[in-house]
Amino acid sequence: MTSTTAAPAPVAKPAEGAAGRPARAVHRKWTEHGLVFIAPFLLVYAGFLIWPLMSGLHMSLTSENITGTGGEFVGLDNYAEAVRDPEVWSSLWNTVWFTVLSTVPLVLVGLVLALLAHQLRVVQWLWRLSWFAPFLLPSGVVCLLFLNMILPSDFGLADQMLAAVGLTPEIGWLTDERYAMLSIVATTVWWTVGFNFLLYLAALQAIPAHLYEAAELDGAGAGKRLLHITLPMLSRTTGLVVVLQVLASLKIFDQVYIMTGGGPDDSTRPILQYVYQQGFTGYRIGYASAVSYIFFALILTVSLVQPLLSRRRAEEAAK
């Protein structure tokens, strides 16, 4: 009588990677190498962003003083005081007002300059350089230029231009509450419009030429091509430019601090200057941290607008 023995079931071999090694080993190796590569960035990111954020949040809950005294835990008292502080709201209003006044011309002027540079065929590189060059200047240079050459009363370029057309108003560009904020806005537009100009110019160059050719064959003039092709194709860039410009304008500090110091009568003082005054002049680091985190919440809210708008446009386009 012969006995039969069942053959053992074949043992499944682990999946192999492209080089013949087990997939798990390949995955582990790539994971280890990836962590090694990004570890320096993670250390810098944690040391210069995450840790200061956490440390500032902790200070906003204490009575921390720049002299090293205090530091007792006060909970949300600093935030409650900030909400009741009229100086916080007036500084925040100045910041928002500057943002409104500067964002519109910065977007429109940047678009117009990009359209002109895209159409010009003579020394095109010179136009691009001349319109973008001011953006490369440091803020201190730009502010001193306007302080000493353009905005001084009687002999400044602004007054000279008004005198050339028969007007001699002797305007206090930086000392009159009616004109101080407008002067800072004009300085900012001249200085930073080159960035928006560059973004729009890159977007214009990415529009397919055959769209214009087809529209021209159909008899569409320059105005219709602008309204029905150029502007719709620039809608995403416009959304990006608006969000970036709003965020940049909300963080204004340099121009005001150098040109007016927040005056006259704090009419141009932004929220960041108030934080600076409370922290480094009033020595109240804890309170200044609380005000800065309230402002940080506003900045974070605005920064979320662009992704939400992009997602909504994508959903509408998919329909």
LOTIPA-740143 format. One record per residue: x, y, z of N, C-alpha, C in turn; residue number from 1. Coordinates in steps of 0.02 Angstrom, whole numbers, plus 50000, padded with zeros to 5 digits. Each point is the difference from the previous one (the first is absolute). Layout:
REM residues N
[[X,Y,Z],[X,Y,Z],[X,Y,Z],NUM],
...
REM end
This chain:
REM residues 319
[[50043,49940,50000],[49957,50060,50000],[50044,50061,50000],1],
[[49988,50039,49953],[50041,50060,49994],[49964,50059,50030],2],
[[50036,50041,50034],[49970,50061,50031],[50019,50061,49959],3],
[[49954,50045,49992],[50012,50062,49962],[50006,50057,50049],4],
[[50049,50041,49989],[50011,50059,50043],[49985,50063,49960],5],
[[49959,50042,50030],[49980,50062,49965],[50060,50047,49993],6],
[[50007,50026,49942],[50055,50047,49987],[49989,50064,50039],7],
[[50051,50026,50030],[49992,50062,50038],[49980,50058,49955],8],
[[49958,50042,50027],[49976,50058,49961],[50058,50048,49987],9],
[[50003,50027,49940],[50056,50046,49984],[49995,50063,50043],10],
[[50058,50021,50024],[50005,50060,50041],[50004,50061,49955],11],
[[49955,50048,50012],[49999,50060,49957],[50063,50041,50013],12],
[[50032,50017,49946],[50060,50041,50005],[49980,50074,50005],13],
[[50038,50037,50039],[49984,50072,50005],[50010,50034,49933],14],
[[49957,50048,49988],[50005,50037,49937],[50068,50034,49996],15],
[[50026,50000,49940],[50066,50028,49990],[49996,50066,49963],16],
[[50047,50043,50017],[50002,50065,49968],[50033,49995,49933],17],
[[50013,50057,49971],[50028,50002,49932],[50069,49970,49999],18],
[[50037,50002,50053],[50068,49975,50001],[50004,49930,50028],19],
[[49942,49964,50008],[50001,49933,50024],[49999,49994,50075],20],
[[49994,50053,50037],[49998,49999,50073],[49928,50002,50023],21],
[[49986,49973,50060],[49932,50001,50025],[49972,50071,50003],22],
[[49935,50007,49983],[49970,50066,49997],[50001,50034,50068],23],
[[49992,49961,50055],[50001,50030,50066],[50068,50030,50015],24],
[[50053,49964,49980],[50068,50026,50012],[50012,50063,49960],25],
[[49974,50001,49937],[50008,50059,49958],[49962,50059,50031],26],
[[49938,49986,50022],[49961,50054,50031],[50034,50026,50062],27],
[[50028,49954,50042],[50033,50022,50061],[50061,50041,49983],28],
[[50038,49980,49949],[50060,50036,49983],[49984,50070,49975],29],
[[49948,50005,49957],[49982,50066,49975],[49973,50044,50056],30],
[[49963,49969,50047],[49975,50039,50056],[50056,50027,50042],31],
[[50049,49957,50015],[50057,50022,50040],[50038,50056,49965],32],
[[50013,49991,49936],[50037,50052,49963],[49960,50065,49995],33],
[[49933,49993,49992],[49960,50060,49997],[50003,50040,50064],34],
[[49996,49966,50056],[50005,50034,50064],[50067,50034,50009],35],
[[50052,49967,49977],[50067,50029,50005],[50005,50064,49959],36],
[[49970,49999,49941],[50004,50058,49956],[49960,50060,50026],37],
[[49942,49987,50030],[49958,50055,50022],[50013,50019,50073],38],
[[50041,49962,50034],[50014,50016,50071],[50029,50069,50010],39],
[[50049,50023,49958],[50025,50069,50010],[49946,50053,49993],40],
[[49957,49991,49950],[49945,50048,49992],[49952,49998,50059],41],
[[49984,49940,50024],[49955,49995,50057],[50029,50034,50062],42],
[[50065,49992,50010],[50032,50031,50058],[49997,50077,49994],43],
[[50016,50026,49941],[49997,50073,49990],[49929,50025,50005],44],
[[49953,49963,49972],[49929,50019,50002],[49975,50002,50072],45],
[[50018,49949,50038],[49978,49997,50070],[50034,50055,50042],46],
[[50064,50012,49987],[50037,50048,50040],[49981,50072,49986],47],
[[49983,50016,49937],[49987,50070,49982],[49927,50016,49988],48],
[[49956,49951,50001],[49929,50015,49990],[49956,49969,50054],49],
[[50004,49934,50007],[49955,49967,50047],[50015,50021,50072],50],
[[50065,49999,50019],[50017,50018,50068],[49983,50073,50016],51],
[[50016,50049,49956],[49979,50069,50015],[49924,50008,50005],52],
[[49963,49963,49958],[49927,50003,50004],[49975,49975,50067],53],
[[50026,49944,50022],[49978,49973,50064],[50023,50044,50058],54],
[[50062,50025,49995],[50025,50043,50053],[49960,50066,50004],55],
[[49984,50029,49942],[49960,50061,50000],[49930,49988,50027],56],
[[49970,49942,49984],[49934,49984,50026],[50002,49994,50076],57],
[[50053,49970,50026],[50007,49994,50073],[50008,50070,50032],58],
[[50041,50043,49968],[50010,50067,50028],[49936,50040,50000],59],
[[49956,49989,49950],[49938,50037,49997],[49953,49983,50058],60],
[[50014,49945,50033],[49959,49980,50058],[50031,50019,50066],61],
[[50054,50039,49998],[50035,50020,50061],[50008,50076,50002],62],
[[50027,50023,50055],[50016,50072,50007],[50073,50012,49987],63],
[[50027,49966,49949],[50071,50004,49984],[50021,50073,49987],64],
[[50059,50018,50026],[50027,50067,49992],[50068,49995,49967],65],
[[50016,50049,49957],[50063,49997,49963],[50060,50005,50047],66],
[[49990,50026,50060],[50055,50006,50048],[50015,49935,50035],67],
[[49958,49948,49988],[50011,49936,50033],[49958,49990,50061],68],
[[49964,50050,50022],[49957,49993,50058],[49931,49977,49978],69],
[[49958,49984,50048],[49933,49977,49984],[50001,49928,49976],70],
[[49959,49986,49952],[49997,49932,49974],[49946,49958,50033],71],
[[49959,50029,50044],[49947,49962,50032],[49945,49983,49949],72],
[[49970,49943,50010],[49947,49978,49956],[49937,50040,50013],73],
[[49973,50032,49948],[49940,50042,50007],[49943,49975,49957],74],
[[50010,49944,49966],[49946,49972,49959],[49984,50044,49940],75],
[[49936,50013,49991],[49976,50039,49943],[49992,50075,50016],76],
[[50030,50022,50055],[49992,50070,50019],[50028,50048,49947],77],
[[50058,49981,49971],[50030,50043,49949],[49954,50006,49939],78],
[[49969,49944,49980],[49955,50002,49943],[49937,50041,50016],79],
[[49975,49994,50060],[49942,50039,50019],[50016,50075,50000],80],
[[50060,50017,50025],[50020,50070,49999],[50009,50026,49929],81],
[[50027,49958,49957],[50011,50021,49930],[49933,50013,49966],82],
[[49951,49959,50013],[49934,50010,49969],[49968,50065,50023],83],
[[50013,50020,50063],[49972,50062,50027],[50042,50061,49985],84],
[[50060,49990,49974],[50047,50056,49989],[49982,50038,49937],85],
[[49980,50064,50005],[49983,50038,49939],[50060,50011,49954],86],
[[50061,50001,50028],[50059,50009,49959],[50011,49941,49953],87],
[[49982,49940,50023],[50005,49941,49957],[49954,50008,49940],88],
[[49939,50021,50013],[49951,50005,49945],[50017,50056,49952],89],
[[50025,50057,50026],[50019,50054,49955],[50060,49981,49957],90],
[[50048,49964,50030],[50058,49978,49961],[49980,49947,49949],91],
[[49954,49957,50019],[49976,49949,49953],[49961,50033,49943],92],
[[49962,50051,50015],[49963,50036,49948],[50049,50034,49952],93],
[[50053,50030,50026],[50050,50031,49956],[50031,49948,49954],94],
[[50012,49941,50027],[50029,49946,49959],[49953,49979,49945],95],
[[49936,49990,50018],[49951,49979,49950],[49989,50055,49948],96],
[[49998,50063,50022],[49991,50056,49953],[50058,50005,49951],97],
[[50061,49992,50025],[50057,49999,49955],[49996,49942,49951],98],
[[49977,49943,50023],[49994,49941,49956],[49951,50013,49945],99],
[[49943,50031,50016],[49950,50015,49949],[50027,50051,49950],100],
[[50032,50053,50025],[50025,50052,49956],[50057,49976,49955],101],
[[50040,49954,50024],[50059,49980,49961],[49987,49940,49954],102],
[[49955,49955,50020],[49991,49939,49961],[49971,50015,49931],103],
[[49950,50043,49997],[49968,50014,49935],[50049,50029,49949],104],
[[50037,50054,50015],[50047,50025,49949],[50057,49952,49987],105],
[[50023,49963,50050],[50055,49953,49988],[49979,49945,49951],106],
[[49939,49977,50005],[49976,49948,49953],[49988,50030,49931],107],
[[49965,50057,49996],[49984,50029,49935],[50062,50026,49964],108],
[[50043,50036,50036],[50061,50026,49968],[50045,49943,49978],109],
[[50006,49948,50041],[50040,49943,49979],[49974,49967,49938],110],
[[49933,49995,49994],[49970,49970,49940],[50012,50045,49939],111],
[[49990,50065,50007],[50010,50046,49943],[50073,49999,49977],112],
[[50046,50002,50046],[50071,49998,49981],[50018,49935,49965],113],
[[49971,49945,50023],[50014,49936,49968],[49972,49998,49929],114],
[[49940,50027,49991],[49970,50002,49933],[50042,50043,49953],115],
[[50025,50056,50025],[50043,50043,49958],[50065,49966,49982],116],
[[50032,49970,50050],[50065,49968,49987],[49992,49940,49954],117],
[[49942,49967,50003],[49989,49942,49957],[49989,50020,49928],118],
[[49973,50061,49989],[49986,50022,49932],[50058,50038,49969],119],
[[50042,50032,50041],[50055,50039,49972],[50052,49954,49967],120],
[[50025,50022,49945],[50050,49960,49964],[50067,50035,49996],121],
[[50004,50062,50022],[50062,50039,49997],[50031,50000,50070],122],
[[50064,49980,50004],[50037,49996,50063],[49955,49974,50057],123],
[[49970,49942,49987],[49953,49972,50049],[50034,49986,50067],124],
[[50063,49978,49997],[50035,49984,50062],[50009,50061,50044],125],
[[50007,50060,49968],[50010,50061,50039],[49937,50019,50038],126],
[[49942,49992,49968],[49937,50015,50034],[49991,49953,50060],127],
[[50014,49936,49989],[49991,49951,50054],[50047,50016,50058],128],
[[50061,50017,49985],[50049,50015,50052],[49981,50063,50038],129],
[[49979,50052,49964],[49985,50064,50033],[49939,49995,50045],130],
[[49951,49958,49981],[49940,49994,50041],[50010,49952,50059],131],
[[50046,49953,49993],[50012,49953,50055],[50056,50022,50047],132],
[[50045,50044,49977],[50059,50019,50039],[49983,50029,50069],133],
[[49949,50044,50007],[49987,50027,50068],[49986,49946,50052],134],
[[49972,49944,49979],[49984,49947,50048],[50063,49971,50031],135],
[[50057,50007,49968],[50062,49973,50025],[50033,50045,50052],136],
[[49976,50061,50007],[50030,50047,50048],[49978,49984,50071],137],
[[50044,50009,50050],[49980,49991,50070],[49949,50052,50020],138],
[[49960,49984,50049],[49947,50046,50022],[50030,50065,50026],139],
[[50057,49997,50035],[50030,50061,50026],[50020,50048,49945],140],
[[50027,49973,49945],[50020,50043,49944],[49939,50033,49968],141],
[[49947,49962,49991],[49939,50028,49969],[49970,50055,50044],142],
[[49996,49987,50065],[49970,50049,50045],[50041,50064,50004],143],
[[50066,49993,50002],[50043,50060,50002],[49996,50038,49934],144],
[[49993,49965,49945],[49992,50033,49935],[49938,50044,50000],145],
[[49944,49974,50023],[49938,50039,50001],[50003,50054,50053],146],
[[50032,49987,50056],[50005,50050,50053],[50040,50060,49978],147],
[[50055,49989,49964],[50047,50054,49986],[49995,50030,49930],148],
[[49966,49965,49955],[49999,50025,49931],[49930,50011,49973],149],
[[49951,49961,50021],[49935,50003,49967],[49947,50035,50043],150],
[[50000,49986,50065],[49946,50025,50042],[50015,50062,50042],151],
[[50061,50025,50004],[50011,50061,50040],[49960,50059,49973],152],
[[49974,50041,50046],[49961,50058,49980],[50044,50052,49965],153],
[[49972,50035,49953],[50030,50056,49964],[50050,49977,49946],154],
[[50048,49957,50017],[50051,49983,49950],[49997,49926,49978],155],
[[49953,49961,50026],[49994,49931,49980],[49972,49993,49930],156],
[[50012,49942,49970],[49977,49988,49931],[49924,50004,49995],157],
[[49965,49976,50051],[49927,50002,49998],[49974,50072,49997],158],
[[50028,50044,50042],[49979,50071,49999],[50022,50034,49936],159],
[[50057,49982,49974],[50024,50030,49938],[49954,49982,49941],160],
[[49975,49938,50000],[49955,49980,49947],[49934,50038,50005],161],
[[49976,50011,50062],[49939,50039,50008],[50011,50073,49980],162],
[[50058,50027,50017],[50015,50069,49981],[50005,50008,49925],163],
[[50021,49948,49965],[50007,50004,49927],[49933,50008,49966],164],
[[49946,49978,50032],[49934,50008,49970],[49961,50057,50033],165],
[[50037,50043,50037],[49969,50060,50028],[49972,49991,50070],166],
[[50014,49945,50034],[49974,49989,50067],[50057,50005,50050],167],
[[49988,50036,50054],[50050,50006,50054],[49965,49987,50067],168],
[[49979,49939,50012],[49960,49986,50060],[50042,49996,50064],169],
[[50066,49989,49994],[50043,49991,50058],[49971,49946,50046],170],
[[49991,49942,49972],[49970,49944,50037],[50051,49969,50047],171],
[[49978,49986,50060],[50042,49962,50046],[49989,49926,49987],172],
[[50038,49973,49954],[49987,49932,49977],[50003,49949,50056],173],
[[50045,50010,50048],[50008,49951,50054],[49981,50029,50068],174],
[[49978,50062,50002],[49982,50031,50064],[49926,50016,50005],175],
[[49963,49992,49945],[49929,50013,49999],[49963,49933,50000],176],
[[49953,49991,50045],[49964,49937,50005],[49963,49982,49935],177],
[[49982,50050,49961],[49963,49987,49938],[50044,49970,49946],178],
[[50065,50012,50004],[50044,49979,49945],[50054,49950,50022],179],
[[50010,49991,50065],[50055,49957,50023],[49991,49928,49976],180],
[[49941,49972,50009],[49989,49931,49979],[50004,49993,49924],181],
[[49974,50049,49964],[50003,49998,49927],[50073,50003,49976],182],
[[50041,50039,50035],[50071,50004,49981],[50035,49933,50011],183],
[[49984,49967,50054],[50030,49934,50013],[49976,49949,49948],184],
[[49936,50005,49981],[49974,49955,49948],[50036,50012,49934],185],
[[50009,50064,49981],[50035,50015,49937],[50072,49973,50001],186],
[[50033,50007,50057],[50068,49973,50006],[50000,49925,49991],187],
[[49952,49967,50032],[49996,49927,49996],[49985,49975,49930],188],
[[49954,50035,49966],[49983,49980,49931],[50061,50006,49955],189],
[[50036,50056,50004],[50059,50008,49958],[50053,49947,50015],190],
[[50005,49982,50063],[50053,49954,50021],[49984,49927,49983],191],
[[49939,49976,50011],[49985,49929,49998],[49959,49977,49940],192],
[[49978,50046,49957],[49959,49979,49944],[50037,49954,49952],193],
[[50066,50002,50001],[50039,49958,49955],[49989,49926,50010],194],
[[49985,49980,50062],[49988,49929,50013],[49937,49976,49966],195],
[[49946,50038,50007],[49937,49982,49966],[50008,50003,49925],196],
[[50037,50050,49976],[50014,50006,49929],[50034,49937,49973],197],
[[50047,49973,50037],[50036,49940,49978],[49953,49939,49998],198],
[[49957,49993,50050],[49953,49944,50000],[49952,50004,49941],199],
[[49974,50059,49987],[49954,50008,49944],[50035,49989,49933],200],
[[50062,50024,49994],[50036,49991,49938],[50013,49926,49986],201],
[[50018,49962,50050],[50010,49929,49991],[49935,49965,49980],202],
[[49944,50021,50029],[49935,49970,49982],[49980,50019,49929],203],
[[50014,50061,49979],[49984,50020,49930],[50040,49959,49950],204],
[[50062,49987,50015],[50041,49962,49954],[49979,49927,49995],205],
[[49962,49976,50050],[49977,49931,49999],[49933,49991,49964],206],
[[49968,50054,49979],[49937,49994,49963],[50014,49976,49929],207],
[[49968,49947,49976],[50014,49974,49933],[49985,50053,49946],208],
[[50046,50006,49953],[49991,50051,49947],[49943,49983,49953],209],
[[49984,49935,49993],[49948,49981,49952],[49931,50026,50021],210],
[[49990,50015,50064],[49936,50028,50022],[49990,50070,49970],211],
[[50053,50040,50001],[49996,50066,49970],[49993,49996,49924],212],
[[50035,49953,49970],[49995,49993,49927],[49930,49980,49978],213],
[[49969,49953,50037],[49932,49979,49983],[49951,50058,50010],214],
[[50008,50037,50054],[49955,50056,50013],[50009,50054,49947],215],
[[50061,50012,49978],[50012,50050,49949],[49969,49979,49934],216],
[[50003,49936,49984],[49969,49976,49939],[49924,50007,50002],217],
[[49972,49996,50060],[49928,50008,50008],[49979,50073,50002],218],
[[50048,50046,49994],[49985,50070,49998],[50000,50036,50067],219],
[[50025,49968,50052],[50002,50032,50066],[50055,50052,50002],220],
[[49984,50060,50024],[50049,50053,50006],[50042,49993,50062],221],
[[50045,50048,50010],[50046,49997,50057],[49961,50003,50066],222],
[[49948,50040,50003],[49961,50006,50062],[49965,49935,50018],223],
[[49970,49968,49950],[49965,49936,50013],[50049,49945,50017],224],
[[50059,50000,49969],[50050,49950,50018],[50023,50009,50072],225],
[[50006,50063,50021],[50020,50013,50068],[49946,49976,50050],226],
[[49936,50016,49984],[49947,49984,50047],[49982,49926,50001],227],
[[50004,49967,49943],[49975,49931,49995],[50055,49947,49999],228],
[[50062,50021,49994],[50055,49951,50000],[50050,50016,50055],229],
[[50029,50060,49996],[50055,50016,50046],[49978,50000,50072],230],
[[49950,50040,50016],[49979,50006,50070],[49973,49934,50029],231],
[[49959,49962,49963],[49979,49935,50029],[50059,49952,50010],232],
[[50049,50001,49955],[50058,49956,50008],[50044,50022,50058],233],
[[49993,50062,50021],[50040,50026,50055],[49963,49997,50067],234],
[[49942,49969,50001],[49959,50002,50061],[50035,49966,50059],235],
[[50032,49943,49988],[50035,49966,50055],[50059,50041,50025],236],
[[50037,50029,49953],[50056,50043,50020],[49975,50060,50039],237],
[[49944,50029,49979],[49972,50057,50036],[49982,49981,50071],238],
[[49969,49941,50009],[49983,49977,50067],[50062,49992,50043],239],
[[50052,49971,49971],[50063,49991,50037],[50031,50067,50018],240],
[[50001,50046,49952],[50030,50066,50011],[49962,50037,50055],241],
[[49934,49997,49999],[49960,50035,50050],[50015,49973,50070],242],
[[50000,49934,50007],[50013,49971,50066],[50070,50016,50025],243],
[[50050,49993,49956],[50068,50016,50020],[50008,50074,50018],244],
[[49966,50043,49962],[50006,50071,50013],[49965,50019,50065],245],
[[49943,49970,50014],[49965,50015,50063],[50043,49978,50059],246],
[[50030,49941,49995],[50043,49976,50054],[50060,50046,50010],247],
[[50030,50021,49944],[50058,50045,50006],[49981,50067,50029],248],
[[49943,50027,49980],[49979,50066,50024],[49980,49997,50074],249],
[[49971,49945,50022],[49982,49994,50070],[50061,50000,50045],250],
[[50057,49980,49973],[50061,49997,50040],[50043,50063,49994],251],
[[49970,50055,49982],[50038,50062,49991],[50031,50022,50066],252],
[[50062,50021,49997],[50035,50027,50058],[50055,50049,49980],253],
[[50044,49980,49954],[50060,50038,49984],[49983,50071,49977],254],
[[49956,50006,49950],[49986,50066,49971],[49973,50049,50053],255],
[[49953,49975,50040],[49970,50045,50050],[50051,50018,50054],256],
[[50038,49951,50022],[50048,50013,50055],[50053,50050,49978],257],
[[50023,49997,49938],[50053,50044,49976],[49972,50068,49980],258],
[[49943,50002,49967],[49976,50062,49970],[49959,50043,50048],259],
[[49957,49970,50041],[49958,50040,50044],[50005,49980,50073],260],
[[50029,49942,50014],[50002,49977,50069],[49931,49985,50028],261],
[[49951,49992,49957],[49931,49987,50021],[49957,50062,50002],262],
[[50031,50059,49994],[49962,50063,50004],[49971,50019,49933],263],
[[49970,50059,49998],[49986,50045,50057],[49943,49975,50043],264],
[[50009,50005,50065],[49949,49979,50049],[49980,49928,49990],265],
[[50049,49957,49986],[49988,49927,49992],[49952,49984,49944],266],
[[49992,50046,49952],[49952,49988,49946],[50026,49950,49949],267],
[[50064,49986,50000],[50028,49951,49953],[50031,49940,50036],268],
[[49995,49996,50065],[50032,49946,50038],[49966,49933,49986],269],
[[50036,49951,49973],[49971,49934,49988],[50004,49957,50063],270],
[[49968,49944,49997],[49996,49956,50058],[50069,49973,50019],271],
[[50043,49987,49951],[50066,49975,50016],[50042,50051,50037],272],
[[49991,50063,49985],[50037,50051,50037],[49973,50005,50071],273],
[[49936,49990,50010],[49973,50001,50067],[50027,49941,50041],274],
[[50007,49941,49967],[50031,49943,50033],[50072,50016,50020],275],
[[50036,50032,49954],[50069,50020,50014],[50003,50049,50059],276],
[[49956,50048,50001],[50000,50049,50054],[49984,49968,50067],277],
[[49952,49956,50001],[49982,49968,50063],[50055,49953,50025],278],
[[50033,49966,49953],[50050,49951,50021],[50068,50030,50016],279],
[[50023,50049,49959],[50069,50024,50006],[50004,50071,50027],280],
[[49944,50035,50002],[49999,50066,50032],[49964,49998,50066],281],
[[49943,49964,50002],[49963,49992,50062],[50023,49940,50040],282],
[[50044,49959,49973],[50030,49942,50034],[49950,49946,50017],283],
[[49940,50002,49971],[49948,49950,50015],[50001,49945,49946],284],
[[50046,49954,50006],[50008,49947,49950],[49939,49955,49999],285],
[[49973,49984,50058],[49941,49956,50002],[49941,50030,49965],286],
[[49986,50063,50013],[49943,50034,49968],[50012,50008,49925],287],
[[50062,50018,49981],[50016,50008,49929],[49992,49933,49964],288],
[[50017,49945,50033],[49992,49934,49969],[49926,49985,49989],289],
[[49958,50018,50048],[49928,49988,49992],[49972,50039,49942],290],
[[50020,50063,49993],[49976,50041,49943],[50025,49970,49934],291],
[[50062,49978,50000],[50027,49972,49938],[49964,49935,49981],292],
[[49978,49960,50048],[49965,49939,49983],[49929,50014,49977],293],
[[49970,50053,50024],[49935,50020,49973],[50008,50020,49926],294],
[[50053,50037,49986],[50014,50019,49931],[50018,49939,49958],295],
[[50036,49952,50030],[50018,49939,49965],[49937,49962,49979],296],
[[49949,49999,50042],[49937,49967,49982],[49968,50033,49939],297],
[[50004,50067,49996],[49974,50035,49941],[50040,49982,49938],298],
[[50066,49999,50005],[50042,49982,49943],[49985,49929,49977],299],
[[49992,49954,50047],[49986,49931,49983],[49933,49993,49964],300],
[[49951,50038,50022],[49934,49998,49968],[50004,50024,49928],301],
[[50036,50055,49989],[50007,50026,49932],[50039,49951,49956],302],
[[50050,49968,50027],[50042,49954,49960],[49961,49939,49978],303],
[[49945,49984,50033],[49959,49942,49981],[49951,50016,49944],304],
[[49995,50063,49981],[49952,50020,49949],[50019,49971,49932],305],
[[50064,50005,49981],[50022,49978,49934],[49987,49925,49989],306],
[[50019,49955,50045],[49984,49929,49988],[49925,49987,49994],307],
[[49960,50034,50040],[49928,49990,49996],[49972,50024,49933],308],
[[50024,50058,49977],[49977,50025,49936],[50022,49955,49943],309],
[[50062,49975,50003],[50025,49956,49947],[49960,49935,49999],310],
[[49983,49973,50058],[49961,49938,50003],[49930,50012,49972],311],
[[49971,50057,50016],[49933,50014,49975],[50000,50008,49924],312],
[[50052,50033,49973],[50004,50007,49927],[50009,49932,49967],313],
[[50040,49958,50031],[50011,49932,49971],[49935,49960,50001],314],
[[49961,50006,50054],[49937,49964,50002],[49950,50026,49949],315],
[[49998,50066,49991],[49955,50028,49950],[50022,49981,49930],316],
[[50066,49998,49988],[50025,49980,49934],[49984,49927,49986],317],
[[50002,49958,50053],[49986,49929,49990],[49927,49987,49982],318],
[[49956,50045,50025],[49929,49992,49983],[49986,50018,49927],319],
REM end
